[in-house]
């Protein structure tokens, strides 16, 4: 990683002074450094950076502007502008924990297809931050980002399975995979139907970790490794980012990595239905009626609403052992983006205590989430004349809500359930988030899990 957090600063460490405005003396910098900054027009605007020269042309430190109302993760940009070397914050940050996380997340770079030159930074963790916990969180986020950023030619169902096996091996977890025609024998027919036209066999990847008698927590992630839309094919522009349609799977794997690295006392299960929604002679069709694992029959109104189908079978399987908590994550609907944009994922639950905990954790972790309603009256929109339910509605209204209501039909025994309709992508650079894949919501969920089960 290009930025290493250390417990203590070394003797060569240089100071970074955080400026919230033009009153630079408040940063703790000496008069000479402040005069230099003013002479260079530095006024502490958010994201502004200025090196401080020392004797003989050496570097003596730096100013970094956080603005008068700093964003919680504003220091992420600092990780991309600092020259190589050892650094520490000479001005105490408002929230040391978020400052450390921002520094780590801001240093991320996707290098699989060509490493860009990045400076090696050693940064002393701010006093009050747990650098070991910060590293765990960053590693989980980076895993999810890497998986999403990898294109489908290198991240199909087989590669996603291998990524799960690698994660499991690192933490002593068990993995079971049901693939191809075995999905029918194991009563996972909708996963099979959606993925059978792909060049690689569809599969359900099942990871288990933790003590058998610990509280059961199950994570389900949509693993559509590429989505053409199926026979209801997307336009070319709609396929450009479809490598990220396995963002739900990537996110739950990143979350699982944090949970396992922390040794959280839970019985963790991660279910990833990994498929490609491709086009071939054996692709499932509009008008088909599929029987689900739960026995609910589903009329296919649109083959581009495939994510909810593979999730439904996986969630029905998860529900059978009545976990204390079930979380599913999916890049499920464009409607969620229309409603809330790319940066604010909606979540759905009928558990008021869980909803409150998630909302509070989203604020604490600076990991935005927004609760949306499971508005029961809209369930009528999913009515089918020939099956128990349709996978889409006949109109374009409330698409994210009706998708959540569809999934809810497959959850019955779980003690609590929440559905997250994420985008999984940063379309614009932010201080702690470069353009590209993003693990939205997992830091907030990890906060809830840690508070509830640790």
FIGUKE-199469 format. One record per residue: residue in one letter; x, y, z of N, C-alpha, C in turn. Coordinates in steps of 0.05 Angstrom, whole numbers, padded with zeros to 5 digits, always signed. Example, Ala and Ser with C-alpha at 12.3 -4.5 7.8 and 13.67 -1.06 7.14 Angstrom:
# residues 2
a+00264-00114+00156+00246-00090+00156+00264-00066+00156/s+00257-00045+00142+00273-00021+00143+00258+00001+00157/
END
This chain:
# residues 454
x+00017-00024+00000+00000+00000+00000+00018+00025+00000/x+00009+00046-00014+00026+00070-00016+00027+00086+00010/x+00009+00081+00029+00009+00096+00054+00008+00076+00077/x+00028+00077+00094+00030+00059+00117+00025+00076+00143/x+00005+00067+00158+00001+00080+00184+00019+00068+00205/x+00031+00084+00221+00048+00074+00242+00038+00083+00269/x+00045+00068+00290+00035+00075+00317+00049+00100+00327/x+00074+00104+00319+00089+00127+00329+00103+00140+00305/x+00110+00166+00308+00124+00179+00287+00154+00175+00291/x+00169+00174+00269+00198+00170+00272+00212+00197+00272/x+00238+00196+00275+00254+00221+00279+00255+00238+00254/x+00249+00226+00231+00250+00242+00206+00222+00253+00198/x+00202+00247+00214+00175+00255+00207+00171+00285+00205/x+00157+00294+00185+00152+00322+00180+00123+00329+00188/x+00119+00353+00196+00092+00361+00205+00073+00370+00183/x+00048+00363+00185+00027+00374+00168+00009+00392+00186/x+00006+00416+00179-00010+00435+00194-00037+00438+00179/x-00059+00433+00194-00086+00434+00183-00098+00461+00188/x-00104+00474+00165-00115+00502+00167-00144+00502+00159/x-00160+00513+00178-00189+00516+00173-00197+00543+00161/x-00177+00559+00156-00182+00586+00145-00156+00602+00145/x-00157+00628+00141-00133+00644+00138-00118+00649+00164/x-00130+00643+00187-00116+00647+00213-00096+00624+00217/x-00073+00626+00204-00055+00603+00203-00041+00597+00230/x-00040+00617+00248-00027+00613+00274-00041+00592+00290/x-00067+00588+00285-00082+00567+00299-00073+00539+00292/x-00058+00536+00271-00049+00509+00263-00026+00499+00280/x-00012+00518+00294+00011+00510+00309+00037+00515+00294/x+00036+00525+00270+00060+00530+00254+00073+00556+00265/x+00099+00558+00261+00114+00581+00271+00109+00605+00252/x+00118+00628+00261+00112+00653+00247+00124+00654+00219/x+00148+00642+00216+00161+00642+00190+00145+00626+00170/x+00136+00602+00178+00120+00585+00161+00093+00599+00153/x+00081+00612+00173+00056+00626+00167+00060+00649+00147/x+00082+00663+00151+00088+00685+00132+00093+00675+00104/x+00107+00652+00102+00111+00639+00076+00084+00632+00063/x+00066+00621+00079+00040+00612+00068+00025+00637+00058/x+00024+00658+00073+00010+00682+00064+00022+00694+00039/x+00048+00694+00038+00062+00704+00014+00055+00688-00011/x+00047+00663-00007+00040+00646-00029+00009+00644-00033/x-00006+00660-00019-00034+00661-00023-00050+00638-00011/x-00038+00624+00008-00051+00602+00021-00070+00612+00043/x-00096+00605+00041-00115+00614+00060-00131+00592+00073/x-00122+00567+00071-00135+00545+00084-00160+00535+00071/x-00164+00540+00045-00187+00529+00031-00186+00499+00030/x-00210+00486+00029-00211+00457+00030-00195+00444+00007/x-00176+00427+00014-00161+00412-00005-00136+00427-00015/x-00132+00451-00006-00108+00466-00015-00083+00456+00000/x-00061+00454-00015-00036+00443-00004-00013+00462-00010/x+00005+00465+00009+00028+00482+00006+00052+00470+00021/x+00074+00465+00007+00098+00455+00020+00112+00478+00035/x+00125+00472+00057+00140+00492+00072+00170+00485+00068/x+00185+00505+00058+00214+00500+00053+00230+00502+00079/x+00251+00487+00081+00270+00490+00104+00296+00501+00094/x+00316+00495+00110+00343+00505+00102+00354+00489+00079/x+00371+00501+00063+00385+00488+00041+00366+00474+00021/x+00342+00485+00019+00322+00474+00000+00308+00449+00009/x+00313+00440+00033+00300+00416+00044+00271+00422+00050/x+00255+00401+00051+00227+00404+00059+00224+00404+00089/x+00209+00424+00100+00206+00426+00129+00178+00419+00138/x+00159+00415+00121+00132+00409+00129+00112+00417+00107/x+00087+00419+00115+00066+00426+00095+00042+00437+00109/x+00027+00454+00095+00001+00463+00103-00020+00448+00086/x-00042+00442+00099-00064+00430+00084-00090+00443+00093/x-00106+00452+00074-00131+00466+00080-00154+00447+00083/x-00169+00450+00105-00193+00434+00109-00218+00451+00107/x-00215+00477+00104-00239+00494+00102-00253+00498+00129/x-00272+00517+00128-00286+00524+00153-00306+00502+00162/x-00317+00487+00143-00335+00466+00150-00324+00440+00137/x-00304+00429+00148-00290+00407+00134-00307+00382+00131/x-00305+00370+00107-00318+00344+00103-00305+00323+00121/x-00320+00303+00130-00309+00284+00150-00284+00270+00139/x-00282+00265+00113-00260+00250+00102-00242+00268+00085/x-00241+00293+00091-00227+00313+00075-00197+00306+00073/x-00186+00294+00094-00157+00288+00094-00149+00267+00074/x-00168+00254+00062-00161+00233+00042-00145+00245+00019/x-00150+00269+00011-00135+00281-00011-00106+00285-00003/x-00101+00289+00023-00073+00293+00032-00055+00269+00024/x-00067+00245+00024-00051+00222+00017-00042+00222-00012/x-00054+00238-00028-00047+00239-00057-00030+00263-00064/x-00026+00282-00046-00011+00306-00053+00016+00308-00037/x+00019+00292-00016+00043+00294+00000+00067+00282-00015/x+00090+00295-00014+00115+00282-00024+00122+00258-00008/x+00138+00240-00020+00146+00216-00006+00161+00222+00020/x+00156+00205+00040+00170+00209+00065+00153+00202+00089/x+00162+00210+00112+00147+00205+00138+00134+00231+00147/x+00109+00228+00156+00093+00252+00162+00076+00247+00188/x+00068+00269+00200+00049+00268+00222+00032+00293+00222/x+00009+00291+00234-00008+00315+00236+00001+00331+00260/x+00010+00356+00255+00018+00374+00277-00005+00388+00289/x-00028+00389+00275-00053+00401+00285-00072+00378+00291/x-00083+00376+00315-00101+00355+00321-00126+00356+00304/x-00133+00334+00291-00157+00333+00274-00182+00332+00292/x-00205+00340+00281-00230+00340+00296-00238+00312+00304/x-00234+00292+00287-00240+00264+00293-00216+00247+00284/x-00199+00240+00303-00175+00224+00296-00181+00198+00282/x-00203+00185+00289-00210+00160+00277-00216+00163+00247/x-00233+00183+00241-00240+00188+00213-00216+00200+00197/x-00199+00215+00211-00175+00225+00198-00157+00202+00188/x-00153+00182+00205-00136+00159+00198-00149+00143+00175/x-00175+00139+00177-00189+00124+00155-00187+00139+00129/x-00191+00166+00130-00190+00182+00106-00162+00180+00093/x-00141+00181+00109-00114+00180+00098-00109+00153+00084/x-00119+00131+00096-00115+00105+00084-00131+00102+00058/x-00157+00110+00060-00174+00106+00036-00166+00124+00013/x-00156+00148+00020-00148+00167-00001-00123+00158-00016/x-00107+00140-00004-00083+00130-00016-00087+00107-00036/x-00112+00098-00039-00117+00075-00056-00110+00080-00085/x-00099+00060-00098-00094+00061-00127-00098+00034-00139/x-00112+00032-00161-00117+00006-00174-00094+00002-00194/x-00078-00018-00189-00052-00021-00204-00050-00047-00219/x-00072-00062-00221-00070-00089-00233-00060-00088-00262/x-00068-00067-00277-00061-00066-00305-00040-00045-00312/x-00025-00038-00293-00004-00018-00298-00001+00000-00274/x+00020-00003-00259+00023+00013-00235+00031+00041-00242/x+00017+00061-00230+00025+00089-00233+00045+00095-00211/x+00065+00112-00217+00084+00120-00196+00069+00134-00173/x+00071+00123-00149+00059+00135-00125+00080+00136-00103/x+00080+00158-00089+00100+00161-00067+00095+00142-00044/x+00116+00132-00032+00113+00116-00008+00111+00134+00016/x+00089+00133+00030+00084+00151+00053+00082+00135+00078/x+00095+00144+00099+00092+00133+00126+00080+00155+00143/x+00057+00149+00154+00042+00169+00169+00036+00160+00197/x+00044+00175+00216+00038+00168+00244+00008+00171+00249/x-00005+00151+00259-00034+00152+00264-00039+00174+00284/x-00060+00191+00279-00066+00212+00298-00073+00200+00326/x-00066+00215+00346-00071+00206+00374-00101+00202+00377/x-00109+00178+00387-00137+00172+00390-00148+00154+00368/x-00132+00149+00347-00140+00131+00326-00127+00103+00330/x-00142+00083+00323-00132+00055+00325-00121+00048+00297/x-00095+00048+00294-00084+00044+00267-00089+00015+00257/x-00090-00005+00276-00094-00032+00268-00123-00035+00257/x-00143-00023+00271-00170-00024+00262-00173-00010+00235/x-00159+00013+00233-00160+00028+00208-00150+00011+00185/x-00128-00003+00189-00117-00021+00168-00137-00043+00160/x-00151-00054+00180-00170-00075+00174-00193-00064+00156/x-00202-00041+00163-00224-00028+00147-00214-00022+00119/x-00191-00010+00117-00180-00003+00091-00176-00028+00073/x-00166-00049+00085-00162-00074+00069-00188-00085+00058/x-00210-00083+00075-00236-00092+00065-00246-00075+00043/x-00244-00049+00046-00253-00030+00025-00236-00034+00000/x-00210-00037+00003-00193-00041-00021-00199-00067-00035/x-00205-00088-00021-00213-00113-00034-00237-00109-00051/x-00258-00095-00040-00282-00090-00055-00276-00073-00080/x-00260-00052-00076-00253-00034-00098-00239-00049-00120/x-00219-00066-00112-00204-00081-00132-00222-00100-00148/x-00240-00114-00135-00258-00132-00148-00276-00118-00168/x-00287-00095-00160-00305-00080-00177-00290-00068-00201/x-00266-00058-00196-00250-00046-00217-00240-00065-00238/x-00238-00091-00231-00228-00111-00250-00249-00116-00271/x-00241-00114-00297-00261-00119-00318-00270-00147-00320/x-00293-00151-00334-00306-00178-00334-00289-00199-00347/x-00271-00191-00365-00254-00212-00378-00236-00225-00357/x-00231-00212-00335-00214-00223-00313-00230-00227-00287/x-00256-00221-00287-00272-00224-00263-00299-00235-00270/x-00299-00259-00282-00323-00274-00286-00330-00291-00262/x-00350-00308-00264-00357-00325-00241-00335-00342-00230/x-00317-00353-00248-00295-00369-00238-00275-00352-00222/x-00269-00329-00232-00250-00312-00218-00261-00301-00192/x-00287-00296-00192-00300-00287-00167-00299-00310-00146/x-00304-00334-00155-00301-00357-00137-00273-00359-00126/x-00253-00355-00143-00225-00356-00134-00219-00334-00114/x-00231-00311-00118-00227-00289-00099-00238-00296-00071/x-00261-00310-00071-00273-00318-00046-00256-00339-00033/x-00245-00358-00048-00228-00379-00037-00202-00367-00025/x-00191-00347-00039-00167-00334-00028-00173-00320-00002/x-00196-00306+00000-00204-00293+00025-00208-00314+00047/x-00222-00336+00040-00227-00357+00060-00201-00369+00070/x-00182-00374+00053-00157-00386+00061-00142-00368+00080/x-00144-00341+00076-00130-00322+00093-00141-00322+00121/x-00166-00330+00124-00179-00328+00151-00189-00354+00162/x-00182-00376+00149-00190-00402+00159-00220-00408+00156/x-00232-00397+00135-00261-00402+00130-00264-00426+00111/x-00289-00435+00111-00296-00458+00093-00311-00447+00069/x-00308-00460+00046-00322-00452+00022-00334-00476+00009/x-00359-00473+00001-00373-00494-00015-00385-00480-00039/x-00382-00493-00063-00392-00481-00087-00410-00501-00101/x-00433-00491-00110-00452-00507-00126-00453-00494-00153/x-00446-00508-00174-00443-00496-00200-00458-00512-00222/x-00465-00498-00243-00476-00511-00267-00502-00526-00261/x-00504-00550-00272-00529-00566-00269-00534-00573-00241/x-00513-00573-00224-00517-00580-00195-00535-00559-00182/x-00537-00535-00193-00556-00515-00182-00584-00525-00183/x-00591-00540-00204-00618-00551-00206-00622-00573-00186/x-00602-00590-00183-00604-00612-00164-00606-00601-00135/x-00594-00578-00130-00594-00566-00103-00617-00547-00099/x-00635-00546-00118-00659-00528-00117-00651-00499-00116/x-00635-00490-00135-00628-00462-00138-00633-00454-00167/x-00659-00457-00176-00665-00456-00204-00662-00428-00217/x-00667-00407-00201-00666-00380-00213-00637-00371-00218/x-00619-00380-00200-00591-00374-00205-00582-00388-00231/x-00591-00413-00235-00584-00428-00259-00596-00414-00283/x-00621-00406-00282-00634-00395-00306-00621-00369-00315/x-00614-00352-00296-00602-00326-00303-00574-00331-00315/x-00559-00350-00305-00531-00352-00313-00525-00373-00334/x-00544-00389-00342-00538-00412-00359-00528-00404-00387/x-00534-00380-00396-00524-00372-00423-00496-00361-00423/x-00484-00358-00399-00457-00348-00397-00436-00369-00406/x-00413-00358-00414-00391-00376-00422-00381-00393-00398/x-00383-00382-00374-00375-00396-00350-00400-00404-00334/x-00399-00427-00322-00422-00437-00309-00431-00419-00286/x-00457-00415-00282-00466-00401-00259-00461-00417-00234/x-00459-00403-00211-00453-00417-00186-00462-00402-00162/x-00466-00416-00140-00471-00404-00114-00446-00410-00097/x-00433-00389-00088-00410-00391-00071-00418-00387-00042/x-00411-00405-00025-00421-00405+00003-00397-00407+00022/x-00391-00384+00035-00369-00383+00054-00380-00383+00082/x-00367-00398+00100-00375-00399+00128-00350-00396+00146/x-00354-00381+00167-00331-00376+00186-00342-00370+00214/x-00327-00378+00234-00334-00372+00261-00345-00396+00276/x-00349-00393+00302-00358-00414+00319-00387-00421+00313/x-00393-00447+00313-00419-00457+00306-00441-00446+00325/x-00434-00441+00350-00455-00432+00369-00456-00402+00372/x-00441-00387+00355-00442-00358+00356-00467-00347+00341/x-00475-00323+00347-00498-00311+00332-00493-00312+00302/x-00514-00320+00287-00511-00323+00258-00516-00297+00244/x-00496-00289+00228-00498-00265+00211-00493-00274+00183/x-00512-00268+00165-00509-00277+00137-00509-00253+00119/x-00490-00252+00101-00487-00231+00081-00492-00244+00053/x-00509-00231+00037-00515-00240+00010-00508-00218-00009/x-00492-00224-00030-00484-00203-00049-00489-00211-00077/x-00501-00193-00092-00507-00198-00120-00480-00200-00136/x-00476-00223-00149-00451-00227-00163-00455-00230-00193/x-00469-00211-00206-00472-00212-00235-00447-00199-00247/x-00429-00216-00257-00403-00207-00264-00403-00190-00290/x-00423-00193-00306-00429-00174-00328-00458-00177-00335/x-00470-00154-00341-00499-00154-00347-00504-00141-00374/x-00509-00158-00393-00517-00147-00419-00546-00138-00419/x-00561-00146-00399-00590-00142-00399-00605-00167-00408/x-00589-00187-00418-00602-00211-00429-00616-00204-00455/x-00637-00219-00461-00652-00215-00486-00665-00188-00487/x-00671-00176-00464-00679-00148-00462-00654-00131-00461/x-00639-00131-00482-00611-00122-00482-00609-00092-00476/x-00589-00085-00461-00583-00057-00455-00572-00043-00480/x-00575-00017-00482-00560-00003-00503-00530-00003-00497/x-00513+00003-00516-00484+00002-00512-00476+00020-00489/x-00488+00043-00487-00480+00061-00465-00487+00050-00438/x-00508+00033-00437-00516+00021-00412-00499-00001-00402/x-00481-00011-00421-00464-00033-00413-00436-00024-00404/x-00429+00001-00408-00402+00010-00404-00392+00005-00376/x-00409+00006-00355-00401+00002-00328-00411-00025-00317/x-00419-00043-00334-00432-00067-00323-00412-00087-00312/x-00386-00081-00313-00367-00097-00297-00373-00094-00267/x-00386-00071-00260-00391-00066-00231-00417-00079-00221/x-00430-00095-00238-00456-00106-00230-00452-00129-00209/x-00427-00135-00203-00421-00153-00181-00412-00137-00156/x-00419-00111-00156-00411-00094-00134-00423-00103-00107/x-00446-00115-00107-00457-00125-00082-00441-00147-00071/x-00432-00166-00088-00415-00188-00080-00388-00177-00069/x-00377-00158-00084-00351-00147-00076-00354-00133-00049/x-00376-00120-00044-00380-00105-00019-00383-00124+00005/x-00399-00146+00001-00402-00164+00024-00376-00179+00029/x-00359-00184+00009-00333-00196+00013-00315-00177+00028/x-00315-00152+00021-00299-00132+00036-00308-00130+00064/x-00334-00130+00069-00345-00130+00096-00337-00155+00111/x-00339-00178+00098-00331-00203+00111-00301-00203+00119/x-00285-00191+00101-00256-00190+00107-00251-00174+00133/x-00266-00152+00137-00263-00136+00161-00272-00152+00186/x-00295-00165+00183-00307-00180+00206-00288-00202+00214/x-00277-00217+00195-00259-00239+00201-00233-00230+00212/x-00222-00208+00201-00196-00198+00211-00199-00188+00239/x-00222-00178+00246-00227-00167+00273-00234-00190+00293/x-00239-00214+00283-00246-00236+00300-00273-00232+00314/x-00291-00219+00301-00318-00214+00313-00331-00240+00320/x-00342-00243+00344-00354-00268+00353-00381-00274+00341/x-00381-00280+00315-00406-00287+00301-00401-00312+00284/x-00422-00325+00277-00421-00347+00257-00428-00333+00230/x-00408-00327+00215-00411-00312+00190-00416-00331+00167/x-00436-00323+00150-00441-00337+00125-00443-00316+00103/x-00429-00321+00081-00430-00304+00058-00439-00320+00034/x-00460-00311+00021-00471-00324-00002-00469-00306-00026/x-00456-00315-00047-00452-00300-00072-00462-00316-00095/x-00486-00309-00107-00494-00321-00132-00478-00307-00154/x-00460-00322-00167-00442-00311-00187-00450-00320-00215/x-00458-00302-00232-00468-00308-00258-00460-00286-00278/x-00463-00292-00303-00463-00271-00324-00490-00272-00338/x-00502-00249-00339-00528-00247-00354-00522-00242-00383/x-00519-00264-00397-00509-00263-00425-00532-00270-00444/x-00525-00269-00470-00545-00275-00491-00535-00299-00507/x-00552-00319-00508-00547-00343-00524-00573-00357-00529/x-00572-00379-00544-00597-00393-00550-00611-00404-00525/x-00596-00409-00504-00608-00420-00480-00613-00399-00458/x-00612-00373-00465-00617-00352-00446-00647-00353-00437/x-00652-00345-00413-00680-00343-00404-00693-00319-00418/x-00720-00321-00421-00734-00303-00439-00755-00287-00424/x-00762-00263-00436-00786-00249-00426-00810-00267-00429/x-00826-00268-00408-00850-00285-00409-00846-00313-00397/x-00820-00321-00393-00815-00346-00379-00826-00344-00350/x-00833-00367-00339-00842-00369-00311-00822-00387-00297/x-00808-00377-00278-00788-00392-00263-00799-00399-00235/x-00793-00423-00227-00799-00431-00200-00775-00426-00182/x-00778-00412-00161-00756-00405-00143-00751-00427-00123/x-00729-00424-00108-00723-00443-00087-00746-00444-00066/x-00757-00420-00061-00778-00418-00040-00804-00430-00050/x-00806-00436-00076-00831-00446-00087-00848-00424-00099/x-00841-00399-00096-00855-00377-00108-00849-00377-00138/x-00870-00376-00155-00866-00375-00184-00863-00346-00193/x-00845-00341-00211-00838-00313-00219-00841-00311-00249/x-00858-00294-00258-00860-00287-00286-00839-00267-00293/x-00825-00272-00316-00804-00254-00324-00815-00232-00342/x-00818-00208-00330-00827-00185-00346-00804-00172-00360/x-00780-00176-00350-00757-00163-00363-00732-00179-00354/x-00716-00187-00373-00692-00203-00366-00670-00185-00355/x-00673-00159-00357-00653-00140-00346-00658-00135-00316/x-00678-00148-00305-00683-00147-00276-00675-00174-00264/x-00650-00182-00270-00640-00209-00263-00628-00210-00236/x-00618-00188-00225-00604-00189-00199-00622-00198-00177/x-00647-00189-00177-00666-00197-00156-00672-00227-00158/x-00670-00239-00181-00675-00267-00184-00654-00284-00171/x-00628-00278-00177-00607-00293-00164-00605-00288-00134/x-00611-00263-00126-00611-00257-00098-00633-00273-00084/x-00657-00275-00097-00679-00288-00084-00674-00317-00076/x-00661-00332-00094-00654-00359-00088-00634-00361-00065/x-00613-00343-00066-00593-00343-00045-00605-00335-00019/x-00622-00315-00019-00634-00306+00006-00653-00326+00018/x-00668-00340+00001-00685-00362+00011-00669-00384+00024/x-00646-00390+00012-00628-00410+00025-00618-00400+00052/x-00610-00375+00052-00600-00363+00077-00621-00363+00099/x-00646-00357+00091-00668-00354+00110-00675-00380+00123/x-00669-00402+00110-00677-00428+00120-00664-00435+00147/x-00640-00423+00153-00628-00429+00179-00632-00406+00199/x-00651-00388+00192-00660-00367+00210-00637-00352+00223/x-00620-00338+00207-00599-00323+00219-00610-00300+00237/x-00594-00292+00256-00602-00270+00273-00604-00244+00256/x-00586-00242+00237-00586-00218+00219-00578-00227+00191/x-00594-00217+00171-00587-00221+00143-00584-00194+00130/x-00562-00190+00116-00557-00166+00101-00553-00174+00071/x-00568-00161+00053-00561-00165+00025-00554-00138+00012/x-00535-00140-00006-00524-00116-00020-00524-00122-00050/x-00533-00102-00065-00535-00106-00094-00535-00079-00109/x-00522-00079-00132-00525-00057-00151-00550-00063-00167/x-00573-00057-00154-00598-00069-00164-00614-00052-00183/x-00617-00026-00178-00636-00010-00194-00624+00017-00201/x-00630+00026-00226-00625+00053-00234-00643+00072-00219/x-00666+00063-00211-00685+00080-00196-00673+00091-00171/x-00656+00075-00157-00644+00085-00133-00626+00109-00139/x-00612+00108-00162-00595+00130-00169-00611+00155-00176/x-00634+00151-00190-00651+00173-00196-00661+00187-00171/x-00668+00170-00151-00680+00181-00126-00659+00195-00109/x-00635+00183-00106-00616+00192-00087-00588+00198-00098/x-00584+00194-00124-00558+00199-00136-00538+00177-00130/x-00514+00180-00140-00494+00158-00138-00481+00156-00111/x-00482+00177-00094-00466+00178-00069-00482+00169-00045/x-00508+00166-00047-00525+00161-00023-00542+00136-00028/x-00532+00113-00019-00547+00088-00024-00571+00086-00005/x-00594+00077-00016-00617+00072+00001-00614+00044+00014/x-00626+00042+00038-00629+00016+00050-00658+00012+00059/x-00666-00013+00061-00694-00020+00067-00694-00040+00090/x-00711-00036+00110-00715-00055+00131-00741-00048+00146/x-00753-00068+00158-00776-00063+00175-00768-00064+00205/x-00743-00069+00210-00732-00070+00237-00725-00042+00246/x-00741-00030+00263-00737-00002+00271-00710+00002+00285/x-00704-00017+00303-00679-00015+00318-00655-00016+00299/x-00656-00035+00280-00634-00038+00260-00632-00013+00243/x-00655-00002+00235-00655+00023+00219-00642+00046+00233/x-00649+00049+00259-00637+00071+00275-00607+00066+00278/x-00599+00042+00283-00570+00036+00286-00555+00041+00261/x-00566+00034+00238-00553+00039+00212-00551+00069+00207/x-00572+00084+00212-00571+00113+00207-00550+00126+00224/x-00549+00118+00250-00529+00130+00268-00501+00123+00260/x-00497+00097+00252-00471+00088+00244-00462+00101+00218/x-00480+00106+00200-00473+00120+00175-00462+00148+00181/x-00473+00161+00200-00463+00187+00208-00436+00185+00222/x-00434+00166+00240-00409+00163+00255-00386+00155+00237/x-00391+00138+00218-00370+00127+00201-00366+00144+00176/x-00382+00166+00173-00380+00182+00148-00383+00164+00123/x-00403+00146+00125-00408+00127+00104-00438+00129+00097/x-00446+00148+00079-00474+00156+00077-00493+00133+00069/x-00516+00133+00083-00538+00115+00077-00564+00130+00082/x-00585+00122+00069-00611+00135+00073-00633+00114+00072/x-00649+00113+00094-00671+00094+00095-00694+00101+00076/x-00703+00081+00061-00726+00084+00043-00748+00065+00052/x-00773+00071+00046-00796+00056+00057-00802+00030+00041/x-00808+00009+00056-00819-00015+00044-00850-00010+00042/x-00858+00006+00023-00885+00015+00021-00903-00007+00010/x-00918-00020+00028-00931-00045+00022-00951-00042-00001/x-00964-00019-00003-00984-00015-00024-00972-00019-00052/x-00946-00014-00055-00934-00017-00081-00929-00047-00089/x-00933-00065-00070-00929-00093-00076-00948-00103-00098/x-00972-00089-00099-00991-00097-00120-00980-00093-00148/x-00961-00075-00151-00949-00070-00177-00935-00095-00188/x-00927-00113-00170-00912-00137-00179-00931-00160-00185/x-00957-00155-00185-00976-00177-00190-00973-00188-00218/x-00975-00215-00220-00975-00229-00245-01002-00243-00249/x-01012-00244-00274-01037-00258-00279-01033-00288-00281/x-01007-00297-00285-01003-00325-00290-00983-00338-00270/x-00971-00322-00253-00952-00332-00233-00957-00318-00206/x-00942-00326-00186-00945-00314-00160-00936-00285-00160/x-00917-00278-00176-00905-00251-00176-00891-00246-00202/x-00889-00221-00210-00873-00213-00233-00847-00201-00223/x-00826-00203-00239-00800-00192-00229-00798-00162-00234/x-00817-00150-00249-00818-00121-00253-00846-00111-00252/x-00849-00085-00251-00876-00073-00252-00882-00064-00280/x-00907-00057-00285-00915-00048-00311-00910-00019-00316/x-00903-00004-00295-00896+00025-00299-00868+00030-00290/x-00859+00054-00291-00832+00061-00284-00829+00074-00256/x-00850+00072-00240-00850+00086-00214-00838+00068-00192/x-00824+00081-00173-00816+00068-00148-00800+00042-00153/x-00782+00043-00172-00768+00018-00180-00751+00006-00158/x-00738+00023-00142-00721+00012-00120-00738+00001-00098/x-00761+00014-00092-00779+00004-00071-00791-00023-00080/x-00801-00025-00104-00813-00050-00113-00793-00073-00115/x-00768-00066-00121-00747-00087-00121-00743-00097-00093/x-00742-00079-00073-00739-00087-00045-00763-00104-00036/x-00787-00096-00045-00811-00112-00037-00810-00140-00050/x-00799-00142-00074-00796-00168-00087-00778-00185-00069/x-00755-00175-00061-00736-00190-00045-00748-00198-00018/x-00764-00180-00006-00775-00186+00020-00792-00211+00020/x-00804-00218-00003-00820-00242-00005-00805-00267+00002/x-00778-00265+00000-00761-00289+00004-00748-00290+00031/x-00756-00271+00049-00745-00271+00076-00768-00275+00095/x-00766-00295+00112-00788-00302+00131-00778-00307+00159/x-00756-00321+00162-00747-00331+00188-00725-00315+00200/x-00711-00299+00184-00688-00283+00195-00697-00264+00217/x-00681-00262+00237-00688-00244+00260-00689-00215+00251/x-00672-00207+00233-00672-00180+00222-00661-00181+00194/x-00670-00163+00177-00661-00163+00149-00660-00134+00140/x-00639-00128+00124-00636-00102+00111-00626-00106+00083/x-00637-00091+00065-00629-00092+00036-00616-00065+00029/x-00593-00066+00015-00578-00043+00007-00576-00042-00023/x-00587-00021-00035-00587-00017-00064-00565+00002-00071/x-00541-00008-00075-00517+00009-00077-00511+00014-00107/x-00495+00035-00111-00485+00041-00138-00458+00027-00143/x-00441+00026-00122-00416+00012-00124-00395+00026-00141/x-00398+00052-00145-00380+00066-00163-00379+00096-00156/x-00355+00107-00158-00351+00136-00155-00349+00149-00182/x-00369+00163-00192-00366+00176-00218-00349+00201-00218/x-00343+00212-00194-00326+00235-00192-00308+00232-00169/x-00284+00242-00171-00264+00239-00149-00273+00254-00124/x-00270+00242-00102-00274+00254-00076-00249+00250-00059/x-00246+00265-00037-00221+00264-00022-00211+00236-00015/x-00229+00218-00006-00221+00192+00002-00229+00171-00019/x-00239+00180-00042-00250+00161-00061-00242+00169-00089/x-00224+00155-00102-00218+00161-00130-00241+00151-00147/x-00241+00160-00173-00261+00150-00191-00258+00120-00194/x-00280+00106-00193-00279+00077-00196-00295+00062-00176/x-00290+00036-00172-00306+00020-00155-00306+00030-00126/x-00328+00026-00112-00330+00035-00084-00347+00016-00068/x-00338+00012-00043-00352-00006-00024-00371+00011-00007/x-00393+00019-00018-00411+00036-00004-00426+00021+00018/x-00427+00034+00041-00443+00023+00063-00429+00004+00082/x-00406-00008+00074-00395-00030+00090-00382-00020+00116/x-00372+00005+00116-00361+00015+00141-00383+00021+00161/x-00406+00030+00152-00429+00034+00170-00439+00008+00180/x-00442-00012+00163-00452-00038+00171-00433-00051+00191/x-00407-00049+00185-00387-00060+00204-00389-00047+00231/x-00395-00021+00232-00399-00007+00258-00422-00019+00273/x-00444-00025+00259-00468-00037+00272-00461-00065+00282/x-00448-00081+00265-00441-00108+00274-00423-00108+00298/x-00403-00091+00297-00384-00089+00320-00398-00081+00346/x-00415-00062+00344-00430-00052+00368-00449-00073+00378/x-00461-00088+00360-00481-00108+00367-00470-00134+00378/x-00447-00143+00366-00438-00170+00372-00411-00171+00387/x-00396-00149+00386-00369-00151+00398-00371-00154+00428/
END
